[in-house]
Amino acid sequence: MSTTFDVVAVVGSLRRDSHTRRLVRALAKLAPSSLRIEIVEIGALQAYTEDLDTAPTAEWTTFRERVARADAVLFATPEYNRSVPGVLKNAIDVGSRPYGKSVWAGKPAAIISVSPGALGAFGANHHLRQSLMFLDMPTLQQPEAYIGGIATLLDEEGRITDEGREKFFVSFLEAFESLIRER
């Protein structure tokens, strides 16, 4: 029996053609047929405040409902100041509230962090892992995905230019699919 898993991708960069967003698009094309990856937009989410828990904005409601329907979450983030961008943290906060109604709880997750430098956004990746542990999201442990040199990884059409890295991404996605299937 063939199962298709609905995976939402939360991209920590708002720029329409950011390296992070372009990589997620490339991954969606490389993914096994059992994974349907769709980017969920986070740029319009108002800053989290408990004041809105009783009367959430339409953007919050739409976001929460979309994540709640998903089978799993792929987080893709650049690194800002050795951590995740504020907009990504805000999306995590919006989805985790009100207390006891988190849309994240129990959903399998994978993290891919990107940087034009050599470290591959190691700090952002690990800060994000701390949050996901608290949110009760079983997170892919291996292979870890710290992607350095992102600026030269994709060609003009968004294709991965390095065969070795493309093979790595396929193995990353296959491992993520296995984690989802286990849940």
Summary of the structure (lengths in Angstrom):
residues: 183
radius of gyration: 15.7
end to end distance: 16.6
largest distance: 49.8
contacts: 575
relative contact order: 0.19
helix: 40%
strand: 19%
